[in-house]
């Protein structure tokens, strides 16, 4: 009989509503899911996702960046300490609105994932849906990547694509992309937690295949 591998212990970092965190928590309820969400950390005490996590019985912590003012290293040291007390294997950024520096990243090499609401490397940063509409792209989407230094940078694990429709509004496009985010983040974490993702230079090799995975929707 194959030995059942231990599920990876995951911390999800949020700053707001936490719908991607919820998608990960729901996926992890499946008995065969290879990861469990054991901790949710927010850099803002008023993040709505904290209550959602608590009601799901998940430990939460708040490490407020504002308490550290310009001391980014101090903030990242406190964040690291909060995570380490829970024996964490993988960190998932899910709407976490701080750019992490190498001070933090070097402590978690290739163990941090992020979700970004655009098909990277297009539209890094904020307001991705408005920028996609004004650029006139015909396909938009979301990306889960391994976190490397720099904003929204690092090897791509999974991408999900959506069409941009005639007369789309920013809200309609955002909702279409968010539905995809909730599918690709659990998928990417599954691949990662099953040790099927190998980071080779700037790329993720998944099951021995180089190149991003693009999942088309309708
Ligand atoms: C998502 O669109 C995510 O891609 C981006 O921030 C948003 C967070 O939403 N990084 P939520 O808090 O997961 O609902």
Boltz pocket constraint, residues with backbone or C-beta under 6 A from the ligand:
constraints:
  - pocket:
      binder: B
      contacts: [[A, 14], [A, 15], [A, 16], [A, 17], [A, 18], [A, 19], [A, 20], [A, 21], [A, 94], [A, 95], [A, 96], [A, 115], [A, 116], [A, 117], [A, 178], [A, 181]]
      max_distance: 6.0
